[in-house]
Amino acid sequence: MNKKTLQSLLLSLSISTMLVGVCSLPSHGQNSASSPETIKKVVTLKQANGESLNFEVSGQPQRVNNAAATAAIMLAAGVNASGVKTAIALVMAGADPESVGNLILGLNGLIRENSDVNITQLNQAITAYNDIVDKADSNVLQEISKNSEFLNIGDALKKMREPII
């Protein structure tokens, strides 16, 4: 078994473990001022240096569950805190969680150390970005169009694609 296959297997196992943990997360309570349809979850990652990253997600149960699972996958895949926050915001706006995950993972390895664009990652990110838009209904489109990070990602992907066309 080569090193790359082993890394993929380990990542898959860690994501599966994270998903099992997230799917069984209890609600941490409800805000008394909000409707009973509002729940809150906290996704925590313990870093190697002992610090914890906490991401609190509250809102509609289905979106909270989707956002928590997406955050866990992003954290397990090594996405930084900023990328996880963006993923949570998009899923909470109603964007398709799988497409959001693919977008953030595509962006995660997009620029190489020598400042070259990884064409495979660019294609993945563009496809995922388009999937988010294609799968969104008009209400979700309105919500994600308010997210400046999502709009900036779209602009950046267009600029990176220009030399290829």
N, C-alpha and C positions, 0 to 999 in steps of 0.2 A: 504494500500500500504506500503510495507516494505521499509526500508532505502535504500537497494541495488537497488530495482526497481526504486525508486525515483531518486537516483544518476544517473542511466542509462538513465532515461528519461531526466533529466537536461542536461547530456552530449550530448545526441542526439539533444536536442533543441539548445544547444550552437553551436554544429557543423553545424546544418542546418543554423543557423543565420550567422555563419562565411562563409559558402559556398555561401550563397546568396550575402554577401558582397564581397567576392573574385571574384565571377563570374561577378560582375558588375564593377570591378576595371578598370578604364581607363588606357591606356598606359601612362606612365609618360614621354613619349618622345622617340625619337630615337637618336642614336648616329650617327652623320653626317658622321663619317668615316666608318660606317658599312652599310650593305645592308638594303633595306627597309623591309626585312624579319626579322629584329631584333627589338624586343620590350623590354621594361623594366617595371617591376611592383615592388612595395614595399608592403610587408605584414608587418603590425605593430600590436603588441600586447601591450596594456597598462596594466602593472602589477599592483597589488594591492598597491604596495608602490609608485605608481605614475610614475615609470620609464617606458620607452617604449623600446621594442625590435623591431628593424627594420631588415627585411631581404629583400635585394634587389636582384631581379632575372632578368637577361636579357639574351636574346637569341632568338631562334626560337619561334614564337608565341605559337604553341601547347605545347611545352615543358615548356615555361614560365607559361602558364595558368595552366598546370598540376602541376608544382612545387609550384605555389602560392596556389592552392587549397590544395595540400598535406600539405604545411607548415601551413595553417590555421587550418586544421584538427588536426595536431600534437600539435599546440599551444593550441587549445581548449581542447585537451585531457590531457594537463599538461606535455607534453614532454619538456625536457630542451632544451636550445638553441643549444647545441652541437648535439643533436638528430635531431633537425629541420634542421640544416646545412647539416648533413649527408643525410637526406631525400631529400633536395633540390639538392644536388650534384648528387645523384643517378638518380633522375627524369630528371635533366638537361642532364645527360649522355644518357638518353633514356630508362631507366628502367621503367617497368610498375608501374604507380603511386599507384594503389591499393595494389600491392604486397609490394612496398616500405613502404606504410603506415602500412600494417600488420606487416612487419618486425620491424619497429621502435616501434610500439605499443607492439609487443611481447617482445622486448628487455626492454621496459620501466618498466615492473614489474618482470623481470626475476630473479633477486637476491633479496631475502627477507632480512629483517633486521637482522635475525639471520644467514645470509650467506648461507642459503639453497637455492637451485635452485627450482623455481616454475616450475614443470614439464609441466603444461598446457601452460605456457608462452613459455617454451623451445620448445615444439611441434609447437606452433604457429610461433615462430621465424624461426625454421628450415624449416617448410613448406613454409613460405613466402620467405625465402632466396632461396630455390629451385625453387619456382615459378618465381622469378626474373630471374634466370639463364635459366629456361625452356622457358620463354616467350621472351627472348632476341634474336635478330638476331645477326649475326657475328659482325656487326659494334658496336652494343650496348655492346656485350660481351667484345670487345676490350676496349671500353671506361670504363666500370665498373671495368675491371681488372686492370686499372690504379689507381683506387681509393683505397688507402691504408686502409681506414676505412672499406670499404666493405670486403676487404681481411682479415682484422683483425677480423671482425665480423664472417666470415666463420670459421676461425681458432678457435675462442672462442667457437662457437656453436659445432664444432667437439669435442673439449676437454670436454665440459659439457655433451655431449651425450655419451662419452665413458663408464662411469660407468653404464649407463643404458643398454647398449647392452649386 
